[in-house]
Every structure is written in structure tokens, then in C-alpha cells.
Amino acid sequence: MGKNLKRQFLSFAILISPEKLGEIKLRTNEFEEEIRGELKEGRRVVNLDPGYLTQASLIMATAKNFAHRIPLQQGIYAHVELLFSKKDIKTLDWTYPDYRSKEYKEFFLETRQIYLSQLANL
């Protein structure tokens, strides 16, 4: 996607059903195309990768198939990006390099704590 990439994570207060991940990824793909069209770019300028947390892992959606990815719907796949222990994160052979960074791990551990609090209050 070029140089000077910027990444931002968003976490939503409303919990979703994991079964919606494929549908959400299809919609984010549409958003990417709409943005590309509005900016009149020939290439993709925004990459939106939805995912969700569980008590044990971070699950991400993608349109790229690979051996460790599970088909969801219409060319959308899911994969485990990170595994959570009580106070740490385990990366996997396929974990993207940036997800291995201290900053990313801190974000996901903090987000997981919020999620666990939400579950406790259900």
C-alpha cells in the first residue's frame, strides 16, 4: 500500500456475535472501495481489517486464503492472530510482525480487560 502507512485500532463498546464477522468484513471491503472511488485512486488506499476478541484469542477477518484460515462466507476467511494467557499474549507462526510489538500487545491486553469486564457485567 505504499510508504508512510498509518494504523489505528478501534474497539467498540457494543459486543457482536462472532457469526457476524464475515458479514462485517464484506461491508468493510465495500467501504474500502467507496473510499478509493471517492479519492479517485487506482489502488487501495485504506485497509480495514475487522476482528473480535474472545477470552482466549484475537480473531481477524481477511479476504486472503491460506492454510491456517477458515472459510466464513463469500471469499472471507478467519484466522487466530493472537492467543491470550492470564496476563500475556502468545504470537503464532503467522502473526503479522507489527502485532508482535509491545505497543500492539499492550493495546490488545487493555482491550481484553475491558471485554472481560463487559462479560462479568452481563
Secondary structure as a PSIPRED ss2 file (coil, helix, strand):
# PSIPRED VFORMAT (PSIPRED V4.0)

   1 M C   1.000  0.000  0.000
   2 G C   1.000  0.000  0.000
   3 K C   1.000  0.000  0.000
   4 N C   1.000  0.000  0.000
   5 L C   1.000  0.000  0.000
   6 K C   1.000  0.000  0.000
   7 R C   1.000  0.000  0.000
   8 Q C   1.000  0.000  0.000
   9 F C   1.000  0.000  0.000
  10 L C   1.000  0.000  0.000
  11 S C   1.000  0.000  0.000
  12 F C   1.000  0.000  0.000
  13 A C   1.000  0.000  0.000
  14 I C   1.000  0.000  0.000
  15 L C   1.000  0.000  0.000
  16 I C   1.000  0.000  0.000
  17 S C   1.000  0.000  0.000
  18 P H   0.000  1.000  0.000
  19 E H   0.000  1.000  0.000
  20 K H   0.000  1.000  0.000
  21 L H   0.000  1.000  0.000
  22 G H   0.000  1.000  0.000
  23 E H   0.000  1.000  0.000
  24 I H   0.000  1.000  0.000
  25 K H   0.000  1.000  0.000
  26 L H   0.000  1.000  0.000
  27 R H   0.000  1.000  0.000
  28 T H   0.000  1.000  0.000
  29 N H   0.000  1.000  0.000
  30 E H   0.000  1.000  0.000
  31 F H   0.000  1.000  0.000
  32 E H   0.000  1.000  0.000
  33 E H   0.000  1.000  0.000
  34 E H   0.000  1.000  0.000
  35 I H   0.000  1.000  0.000
  36 R H   0.000  1.000  0.000
  37 G H   0.000  1.000  0.000
  38 E H   0.000  1.000  0.000
  39 L C   1.000  0.000  0.000
  40 K C   1.000  0.000  0.000
  41 E C   1.000  0.000  0.000
  42 G C   1.000  0.000  0.000
  43 R C   1.000  0.000  0.000
  44 R C   1.000  0.000  0.000
  45 V C   1.000  0.000  0.000
  46 V C   1.000  0.000  0.000
  47 N C   1.000  0.000  0.000
  48 L C   1.000  0.000  0.000
  49 D C   1.000  0.000  0.000
  50 P C   1.000  0.000  0.000
  51 G E   0.000  0.000  1.000
  52 Y E   0.000  0.000  1.000
  53 L E   0.000  0.000  1.000
  54 T C   1.000  0.000  0.000
  55 Q C   1.000  0.000  0.000
  56 A C   1.000  0.000  0.000
  57 S E   0.000  0.000  1.000
  58 L E   0.000  0.000  1.000
  59 I E   0.000  0.000  1.000
  60 M E   0.000  0.000  1.000
  61 A E   0.000  0.000  1.000
  62 T E   0.000  0.000  1.000
  63 A C   1.000  0.000  0.000
  64 K C   1.000  0.000  0.000
  65 N C   1.000  0.000  0.000
  66 F C   1.000  0.000  0.000
  67 A C   1.000  0.000  0.000
  68 H C   1.000  0.000  0.000
  69 R C   1.000  0.000  0.000
  70 I E   0.000  0.000  1.000
  71 P E   0.000  0.000  1.000
  72 L E   0.000  0.000  1.000
  73 Q E   0.000  0.000  1.000
  74 Q C   1.000  0.000  0.000
  75 G C   1.000  0.000  0.000
  76 I E   0.000  0.000  1.000
  77 Y E   0.000  0.000  1.000
  78 A E   0.000  0.000  1.000
  79 H E   0.000  0.000  1.000
  80 V E   0.000  0.000  1.000
  81 E E   0.000  0.000  1.000
  82 L E   0.000  0.000  1.000
  83 L E   0.000  0.000  1.000
  84 F E   0.000  0.000  1.000
  85 S C   1.000  0.000  0.000
  86 K C   1.000  0.000  0.000
  87 K C   1.000  0.000  0.000
  88 D C   1.000  0.000  0.000
  89 I E   0.000  0.000  1.000
  90 K E   0.000  0.000  1.000
  91 T E   0.000  0.000  1.000
  92 L C   1.000  0.000  0.000
  93 D C   1.000  0.000  0.000
  94 W C   1.000  0.000  0.000
  95 T C   1.000  0.000  0.000
  96 Y C   1.000  0.000  0.000
  97 P H   0.000  1.000  0.000
  98 D H   0.000  1.000  0.000
  99 Y H   0.000  1.000  0.000
 100 R H   0.000  1.000  0.000
 101 S C   1.000  0.000  0.000
 102 K H   0.000  1.000  0.000
 103 E H   0.000  1.000  0.000
 104 Y H   0.000  1.000  0.000
 105 K H   0.000  1.000  0.000
 106 E H   0.000  1.000  0.000
 107 F H   0.000  1.000  0.000
 108 F H   0.000  1.000  0.000
 109 L H   0.000  1.000  0.000
 110 E H   0.000  1.000  0.000
 111 T H   0.000  1.000  0.000
 112 R H   0.000  1.000  0.000
 113 Q H   0.000  1.000  0.000
 114 I H   0.000  1.000  0.000
 115 Y H   0.000  1.000  0.000
 116 L H   0.000  1.000  0.000
 117 S H   0.000  1.000  0.000
 118 Q H   0.000  1.000  0.000
 119 L H   0.000  1.000  0.000
 120 A H   0.000  1.000  0.000
 121 N C   1.000  0.000  0.000
 122 L C   1.000  0.000  0.000
